[in-house]
Amino acid sequence: MNILIVDDHAMVRETIISLLRAATDWEIVSFESGQDFVSNWDGAGDCVLLDARMPIVSGWDVLHHLQRRDAAIPVILMSGHLDDVNDTNTTYPNLKAFLAKPFSGKTLINTIHEHIT
Amino acid sequence: MEGTRRFTAFIRNLTEQKQLEARLLEGERQFAHLSRLRILGELASGIAHELNQPLNAISVLSSLAEMTDDPAELKQALLKIGTFTDRAGELIKHFRNLSSANEQARSPSNINELIQRAVQFLDNEITHHGVSLEFRLAPDLPELEIVPIEIEQITLNLVQNALEAMADQSTPCICITTEHNSENLTVSVTNSGAVELDDNIFEAFKTTKSNGLGIGLTVCRSNIENHGGRIWLEPQPDNTTFRFSLPLSL
């Protein structure tokens, strides 16, 4: 399985990469911002772990971008803001789950298993 | 009388005057504290966001530490947990200092570092409102003997005001500049909002906000003047700049 991580906080991005590489045999590709993802994603992958709040191009903007591209890739949205859970400002059909930060590594892996594999 | 020296002495009781001065000083300190608490209340969501990042990293790393059989990987995870715990601790310590009601001491400080540390608390607001933030910080600023949290409070106030002034703009931007000459160090906060303002805005209880108390800029001016500096407004047709300068020899 190929997992994409989009988060502007390096410490979050790198710790998720370390965890998934240690605990699974999944391929991991990371993007350091929403802009980086929108500009450089080649359309491949099985799941996007997407931070909701990023500068310039937010997670919500990325969801709009995916919808405009008619992408079908499943997305798990990550955020520390409870308001984001109830944000209905997206109609992207493949938004599978919301992970409230801080979450544990086990919760992350279980969520991916539950919704993607 | 011959051979006798006479002296006239005037004794004035200053107790009341000293007590009044002390009360005024205490009132000013409480005013500044109230203003800081108000800003911190508005920043609560940003502070939670900043704390969430190291907490999330710690939580994920502890899962990794639990799962791994590799001693090197375990050690690495524990080291990182220590680093991120320190980072979270620093944030809390900094927040505690900002909210403290105690009188703060002057210490040699780099204004660029204080500005960047203060703006960190507004990162979330800046991101959420799609604001483009630019720093033009002079690399060779001399250290000044100042009260660090007062300068941070001024920065927070000016940037927070700038964010509110640009609420309706489609491409809002803020530029923070530091520079110095042989006598003064100057900090400018420019935003792309053009609001009708004049120097009265520094008077207490003057505000353009519907929910504002009008004390933020008054405290800014008081803090700057306590450092021997001055603060002023430079409105332009398409932007607004608040500038303050501090003497290099305080």
Interface residues (C-beta under 8 A of the other chain):
Chain A: H9 M11 V12 E14 T15 I16 S18 L19 A22 A23 R53 M54 P55 I56 S58 G80 H81 K101 P102 F103 S104 G105 K106 L108 I109
Chain B: S45 A48 H49 N52 Q53 P54 L55 N56 A57 I58 S59 V60 L61 S62 S63 L64 E66 M67 T68 D70 E73 Q76 A77 K80 F84 R87 N124 I126 T127 H128 G130 S132
